[in-house]
Amino acid sequence: MVLRPYIKGVLPWQSPSSLATDAYKYSMAQAGFPLRRETFYFSFRRGGPQFVPFDLAAIVREMLAEIAPTPEDLEFARASGYAMSDAMEHALRAGSAAVEICAVPKGVWVLEREPILSVTGPSFLVSWLEPMLLWLNFPIQLATAFKLDGVDDAMRTATCAEHEQIIRSVARAVGCDPGSITREDDAYRARVKDGVAALVDAVGSPDRVFEVGMRSAVCMQQHELALSACAEAGVMRTSNMHLARSLGMTAVGTMGHEHVQRWGDDLAAFEAMRDMRSSPPSYLLDTFDTMGSGIVAAVAVMRSREHACSIRYDSGNKFVQYLHACELLSAAGLEPSHVLEDSLDLMATVHFEQLREFTQWPREKQLYGYGGSIVAKPATNPLTRDRVSAVFKLTQTGGQPRMKFGNERGLGKQSVPGLPVVWRRLRGDGPLGVIAQAGEAPPEDYALLSGNEDLVETLRLCNAHELPRMLTAEGLSATSSPSPATEALTEQVSAARVGVTP
């Protein structure tokens, strides 16, 4: 592993590569618009107030500094079924000069669902950032724990050398003593191997299991440890393109929510993936409306032309969705593979195997993808991505607002459309935070926080930097409220019911 100073020593990070992302980023670009200008935003859905200890815009620019693909990168992508088009290669070579970044300043607190930062630029380039950008959830959570005097021994436990260096760097950034750091490299690796072996045993074959935990990792070195343990247990497929190459594994992945949002309709998105790539597509059902649109569109695209494919379940009650899909597919005489992911663990796997036996679906046509349960759960450190539900979501494509509806009740997965920014209350009453739109003027008692370095000192003087205490004292929600412009834009996109296929 080659570690280099990352943002003047704030964080250590592995030297980047054009392959340092999930494989489905490549497939979505192959069936998308690699150079179209798009905006994504980074946010925590839950977890309470969080402290940002470093310059996020500088970190993003550093991430994009050296990712021009090498001939070896291009050949591996091609051989794996993820060949880069000229447009995709051009997007990556454009690097940080091609993006606009709007981030909250270093040294401020942020609330749940607030856009901590947004990145606008060529579609493939900005999308490429997601897995490594989501790793920032760990240092932000750790900085928050240090600021609140809540760091315990578990939070000082590292799974690898890079993980340890991140803990030390964060402590230094907030002016704290990191204390005694425990390393559990071998124990972590052993727990991963045991967990994967149990999953393989539950489904009867490692060929029915693949790993999608890059976004759940703390760093590349931790993910490499986890994947080496997967390989020992016989699981040889991963979404991590970089580690698939270095470990001799197979890269896998076809479709995420951004692809469906980009096309604006389930059926159009499914047809694009079917018609613009030679590899079998996996149709993701839940971007807009799992039961009312996703499954219906998947059946329609399969009936219109025979082809090898799968359907992928993500959020909501996947047991009910599975039975409903089996009923529709059987009635249409279709037999695609089922792909189960999202918060999948051993118990859920056993239940889905029982459902498969009940519906008499072929064993070889039911596959399981595991992320956090393989990579994050075996670690002692509790500061995981799932703890705060860190996301990087598409908000706008080609000037058109987009959102993930997440219609399953109670999940809170609806994303913010447009060009979201944060307002912070300086005085008076009302919510402490407001999610507004770029260019929208804040009211008298609020100021724009996103991209406003000058506001940090003002917040300190008016004590608005102490959001956790203020929330407690005023009995306010930890979640920001939408501004009038954000409410109107959300209603506009929702009313259009993008994604509902007749």
Secondary structure as GFF3:
##gff-version 3
##sequence-region A 1 502
A	DSSP	beta_strand	3	6	.	.	.	ID=ss1
A	DSSP	beta_strand	11	14	.	.	.	ID=ss2
A	DSSP	alpha_helix	23	30	.	.	.	ID=ss3
A	DSSP	beta_strand	37	44	.	.	.	ID=ss4
A	DSSP	beta_strand	50	52	.	.	.	ID=ss5
A	DSSP	alpha_helix	56	63	.	.	.	ID=ss6
A	DSSP	alpha_helix	71	79	.	.	.	ID=ss7
A	DSSP	alpha_helix	86	94	.	.	.	ID=ss8
A	DSSP	three_ten_helix	95	98	.	.	.	ID=ss9
A	DSSP	beta_strand	100	103	.	.	.	ID=ss10
A	DSSP	beta_strand	108	110	.	.	.	ID=ss11
A	DSSP	beta_strand	117	122	.	.	.	ID=ss12
A	DSSP	alpha_helix	123	128	.	.	.	ID=ss13
A	DSSP	alpha_helix	130	134	.	.	.	ID=ss14
A	DSSP	alpha_helix	137	147	.	.	.	ID=ss15
A	DSSP	three_ten_helix	154	156	.	.	.	ID=ss16
A	DSSP	beta_strand	157	158	.	.	.	ID=ss17
A	DSSP	alpha_helix	161	173	.	.	.	ID=ss18
A	DSSP	beta_strand	182	183	.	.	.	ID=ss19
A	DSSP	alpha_helix	185	203	.	.	.	ID=ss20
A	DSSP	three_ten_helix	206	208	.	.	.	ID=ss21
A	DSSP	beta_strand	209	211	.	.	.	ID=ss22
A	DSSP	three_ten_helix	214	216	.	.	.	ID=ss23
A	DSSP	alpha_helix	220	232	.	.	.	ID=ss24
A	DSSP	beta_strand	237	238	.	.	.	ID=ss25
A	DSSP	alpha_helix	241	247	.	.	.	ID=ss26
A	DSSP	beta_strand	250	251	.	.	.	ID=ss27
A	DSSP	alpha_helix	257	263	.	.	.	ID=ss28
A	DSSP	alpha_helix	266	276	.	.	.	ID=ss29
A	DSSP	beta_strand	282	284	.	.	.	ID=ss30
A	DSSP	pi_helix	290	294	.	.	.	ID=ss31
A	DSSP	alpha_helix	295	304	.	.	.	ID=ss32
A	DSSP	beta_strand	310	313	.	.	.	ID=ss33
A	DSSP	alpha_helix	318	331	.	.	.	ID=ss34
A	DSSP	beta_strand	337	340	.	.	.	ID=ss35
A	DSSP	alpha_helix	346	359	.	.	.	ID=ss36
A	DSSP	three_ten_helix	363	365	.	.	.	ID=ss37
A	DSSP	beta_strand	366	370	.	.	.	ID=ss38
A	DSSP	alpha_helix	372	375	.	.	.	ID=ss39
A	DSSP	alpha_helix	385	388	.	.	.	ID=ss40
A	DSSP	beta_strand	390	397	.	.	.	ID=ss41
A	DSSP	beta_strand	400	401	.	.	.	ID=ss42
A	DSSP	beta_strand	420	425	.	.	.	ID=ss43
A	DSSP	beta_strand	433	437	.	.	.	ID=ss44
A	DSSP	beta_strand	446	448	.	.	.	ID=ss45
A	DSSP	alpha_helix	455	461	.	.	.	ID=ss46
A	DSSP	alpha_helix	467	474	.	.	.	ID=ss47
A	DSSP	beta_strand	481	482	.	.	.	ID=ss48
A	DSSP	alpha_helix	484	496	.	.	.	ID=ss49
###
